[in-house]
Amino acid sequence: MTSYADERRAERTDEEGGAIPGAANGTINRELETLSKMLRLAYTNGKLTRLPFVEKLAEAPPRVGFVTREQFDAIRKRLPEELPFATVEEDLDAARGSQLREQRLVSAQA
């Protein structure tokens, strides 16, 4: 599996000579998980005598990033008017007596 991961991480070139970046560890792990599921299915159906161990790669931490309402409004103002946009609606959850806010993405397409 190590050679597969190394090959997938390697940068390649397209027909025009441009660089195609290699796959991230998370992408490779999703592919290895699919392979693991296929191997488990084969093992369950008696096609394999033992279940091989597929080692996963270390992944980057999840992406984090939020924009404030002011940043969102500034971005939206720069979009062309004919372009469909989305807005964020905030609802105050008063039923719990807390200041918990729920945010929903609402499409403006009609």
N, C-alpha and C positions, 0 to 999 in steps of 0.2 A: 504494500500500500504506500510505502514511502516514495517509491519511484513514481507512482501515479500522482501523488501530491506534488512532488517536485516538478513533474511535467506540466501539471495544471497551473502551478504558480509562475511558470516561466513566461516571459513576455514573448509574443510572436509578432510576425509582420504580415500585413495583408498584401494583396496583389500589387498595390501601388507603392509598397515599401513603407507604409505607415505602421506605427507601433500599435499593437493590440495588447493591452495590459493583461497580466495573468490573473487567475481567479483568486479571490480572497479565501482565507481559511474557512470562513463561515459557509461560503458557497461549496467548497470542497467537502465540508462536513455534511451538508445536505445531500450531496451526491453519494457519499459513503454511507449515509443512513439509508438511502434507497437500496444500495447494494446489500447492506446488512439485512434489510427486510426481505430481499429476494433470497438471500442465503438461509434465513430462518424458515422461509416458506419451503425451500428445497429440503431442508433438514426435517421439517415437520412431515413432509410427504415421502420421506425415505430415500430421497435422491442424494443425500450426503450422509456419511457415517459419523461425522463430527461437525460441530458448528465452529467455524473459524472466528477468531477474535479480530475485529476491525477497530483499530485504534483511531480515535478522533484527534484532530489538531486543536491547538489552543486558539481560541477566537478572540477578536478584539472586543472590548466592552461595547454594549449597545449605544447607539447614537442618542445624544441628548440635545435638545434644542427647542426653544420656544421663542416665539415672538410676542412682544407685548401688543396690546390693543393699538397703541399709537404706531408701532412699527407696521402692523398689519394694515392700518388705515393709510399709512404713507405709501406702502407698496401698492395697495389697491388704487390709489389716486393716480399712479403712474401707468396703470393699465389702460389700453384703448377701451372706449366705452362699449364697442360692439363685442368685446370679449366677455364671455360668461365668467362670472366670478362666484366666489363663495364667501359667506360671512360666518362669523362665530357668534352664536347666541349664548348668553350666560343665563342660567336659571339659578335662583337662590333656593336652596333646599330648606325651606322653613319648617317642614314637617318634622325634622329631627331637632329643630331648635339650634342648629349649628350654622356656621357661615360657609358651609360646603358649597362650592360652585360646580355646576355641571356644564361642560362646554360641548356644543354640538356644531358640527359643520353643516351648514345649510346651503344647498345649491340655489343659485339665483336664476337658473334656466327656467324659462316658462314655456 
